[in-house]
Amino acid sequence: MKVNTNAPPSTNTTVDKAGGAQAPHSAPKTGEPKPSAAAIGSSSHVEISDKARLMQKAAEAVRQAPEVRSDRVAALKKSISEGTYRVDSEAVADKLVDEHLQSFFGKNSL
């Protein structure tokens, strides 16, 4: 994200804790009330990068996706009821060991 401010050098653009830009304002002088954002006018321009737009789209897709994959659950139930579901015990053991080592040593050490 780029923020381009075309305001005079004596103005400040602040960013609130949520990451939103607030309108630029002149530095308040002692004893003077702070002017409202509407009285100042905005001269800031924000550009969102292509990567940020892609991340927004991905986040929205995740929010809209169902939490449960019904088709997968149905297939697993069917194979369990038919007695055809098999667990790869070696793969499960490998995954357990990997997760334990990652939690103990950290993800970047493996």
C-alpha positions as CSV (number, residue, x, y, z in Angstrom):
1,M,0.0,0.0,0.0
2,K,1.4,3.4,-0.9
3,V,0.3,6.6,0.7
4,N,1.0,9.8,-1.3
5,T,0.4,13.0,0.5
6,N,0.1,16.2,-1.6
7,A,-0.3,18.4,1.5
8,P,1.9,21.2,2.6
9,P,5.0,20.3,4.6
10,S,3.4,21.4,7.8
11,T,0.7,18.8,7.7
12,N,0.7,15.3,9.2
13,T,-1.1,12.2,8.0
14,T,-1.7,9.7,10.8
15,V,-2.6,6.0,10.8
16,D,-5.0,4.7,13.4
17,K,-4.4,1.4,15.2
18,A,-6.7,-0.5,12.8
19,G,-4.5,0.6,9.9
20,G,-6.8,3.2,8.4
21,A,-5.4,6.5,7.3
22,Q,-6.9,9.6,8.9
23,A,-7.1,13.0,7.1
24,P,-4.0,15.2,7.2
25,H,-4.1,18.0,9.7
26,S,-2.0,20.9,10.6
27,A,0.0,20.7,13.7
28,P,-2.1,22.2,16.5
29,K,-0.8,25.3,18.1
30,T,-0.9,25.6,21.9
31,G,-4.3,26.7,23.0
32,E,-6.0,26.4,19.5
33,P,-8.7,23.8,19.0
34,K,-8.0,21.1,16.5
35,P,-9.9,21.7,13.2
36,S,-12.4,19.0,12.0
37,A,-11.5,16.7,9.1
38,A,-14.3,18.3,7.1
39,A,-12.9,21.8,7.5
40,I,-9.4,20.6,6.4
41,G,-10.3,18.7,3.3
42,S,-8.3,15.6,2.2
43,S,-5.3,15.6,-0.1
44,S,-4.1,12.0,0.6
45,H,-4.2,9.3,-2.0
46,V,-4.0,5.6,-1.1
47,E,-3.1,2.9,-3.7
48,I,-3.5,-0.8,-2.9
49,S,-1.0,-3.1,-4.6
50,D,-2.0,-6.0,-6.8
51,K,-0.7,-8.3,-4.2
52,A,-2.9,-6.7,-1.5
53,R,-6.0,-7.0,-3.8
54,L,-5.2,-10.7,-4.4
55,M,-4.9,-11.2,-0.7
56,Q,-8.3,-9.5,-0.2
57,K,-9.9,-11.8,-2.8
58,A,-8.3,-14.9,-1.2
59,A,-9.5,-13.9,2.3
60,E,-13.1,-13.3,0.9
61,A,-13.0,-16.7,-0.8
62,V,-12.1,-18.3,2.5
63,R,-14.8,-16.5,4.3
64,Q,-17.4,-17.6,1.8
65,A,-16.2,-21.3,1.6
66,P,-18.2,-23.8,3.7
67,E,-16.4,-24.9,6.9
68,V,-17.3,-28.5,6.3
69,R,-16.7,-30.2,2.9
70,S,-19.9,-32.2,2.8
71,D,-18.8,-34.2,-0.3
72,R,-15.6,-35.3,1.5
73,V,-17.5,-36.2,4.7
74,A,-20.1,-38.2,2.7
75,A,-17.3,-40.1,0.9
76,L,-15.5,-40.9,4.2
77,K,-18.7,-42.0,5.9
78,K,-19.5,-44.3,2.9
79,S,-16.0,-45.9,2.9
80,I,-16.1,-46.4,6.7
81,S,-19.6,-48.0,6.6
82,E,-18.5,-50.3,3.7
83,G,-15.3,-51.2,5.6
84,T,-13.0,-49.9,2.8
85,Y,-11.5,-47.0,4.8
86,R,-7.8,-47.7,5.5
87,V,-5.5,-45.6,7.7
88,D,-1.9,-45.3,6.6
89,S,-0.4,-45.7,10.1
90,E,3.1,-44.9,8.8
91,A,2.0,-41.6,7.4
92,V,0.1,-40.8,10.7
93,A,3.2,-41.6,12.7
94,D,5.4,-39.5,10.5
95,K,3.0,-36.5,10.8
96,L,2.9,-36.9,14.6
97,V,6.7,-36.9,14.8
98,D,7.0,-34.0,12.4
99,E,4.5,-31.9,14.4
100,H,6.2,-32.8,17.7
101,L,9.6,-31.8,16.4
102,Q,8.2,-28.5,15.0
103,S,6.6,-27.6,18.2
104,F,9.7,-28.5,20.2
105,F,12.4,-27.0,17.9
106,G,10.4,-24.5,15.8
107,K,9.2,-24.7,12.3
108,N,12.3,-23.1,10.7
109,S,14.7,-25.7,12.2
110,L,13.5,-28.7,10.1
